[in-house]
């Protein structure tokens, strides 16, 4: 998309960001997903633009969901800071068993091993589930107390900060507000009674395109939400041309405007941010652990590589993310194979600093998703000068700017061929790395902010 200069004429009124989904997400998660990251980066970038510093505000929903209330800027910043600096754990060796444990099993375990398989296996599963449940009880109690405290604070805060917009103000939903079942009615109240305009950023419509990758019932809820909300939108934005095409095919008459996407910028290198579990060359894959991300392909790929080559010639595979939808099959295969005997490391929810270091030190990155509305891990790899090998589906080709290798995510042999080229063909990785460093052009997040403001200015001038 060609860049065009931003009009010097300030946008009338204020821009208000609906951040209810960020706070709801933060109640049960410790790290931001791509959606939260994109929304926050655009918010921060828009505030940095000329004449916009004092024109930005944040909104949450009233307790009954029928109105907006103003939330202090500091609360939004503090929540995002917590999400991006939290550090959790490295789980690569979590599935291994020490030699001493193998040599001297406990009395209970020795007795259990004498039981018939039809009894022993269910009993072991029951014991594991009960043990996990007991370990989780303290966290459950802390979470319940936290929710009670938050509810009390929210009740007081939301009562003290009613939202009274001026005509020509803009409300933007850049995250995932579709948990609100009657969002279109909420938006229309302010459009009709206060003269505001509303913009929605759509990251993807995967639940409509591929319902098999989602929890049961979600596709129906998502379609109902979009059907009722899109008519309330003065502007619809998309994170890619691919997502724009998906929206316009599914909802004839709706026009979506792609915005230019950035990525997580590199920080200052810090050696102490390298997880101690990684002590050998590795290839990195970043993304939520869910069936759509196709991590199972990487598992099968590494099993093939280890069986067809000397294990010491195969780099480690590092998987970074948070557990998501329908990931039980992946997690089961990792545990049951002892993480391919230690050749795979699972890193849960690293801080931004740790993630930055993981990108910097990787040989290259792999993104095997069946479909993406954009593909932040591709952008973030290229920003750090790292070659990325990605699926050829969705917007991943767009994100790669012609600098990434691509493979069919349904074809193990195709992926195997492409990754072998990077691993074993002389100079291939070095030449591609040099090309990324020479030709990649970073897109500042201010471009996305400008694209959004330009659309509203064009609308007001027409």
Buried (B, 14 or more C-beta within 10 A) or exposed (E): EEEEEBEEEEBBBBBBBBBBBBBBBBEEBBBBBBBBBBBBBBBBBBBEBEEBEEBBBBBBBBEEBEBBBBBEEEBBBEBBEEBBEBBBEBBBBBBEEEEEEEEEEEEEEEEBEEEEEEEEEEEBEEEEEEEEEEEEEEEEEEEEEEEEEBEEEBEEBBEEBEBEBEEBBBBBBBBBBBBBEEBBBBBBBBBEEBEBBBBBBBBBBBBBBBBEBBEEEBBEBBBEBBEBBBEBBBBBBBBBBBBBBBBBEBBEEBEBBBBBBBBBBBEEEEEEBBBEBBEEEBBBBBBBBBBBBBBBBBBBBBBBBBEEEEEEEBBBBBBBBBBBBBBEEBBEBBEEBBBBEBBBBBBBBBBBBBBBBBBBBBBBBBBBBBBBBBBBBBBBBBBBBBBBBBBBBBBBBBBBBEBBBBBEBEEBEBBBEBBBBBBEEEEBBEEBBEEBBEEBEEBBBBBBBBBBBBBBBEEBEE
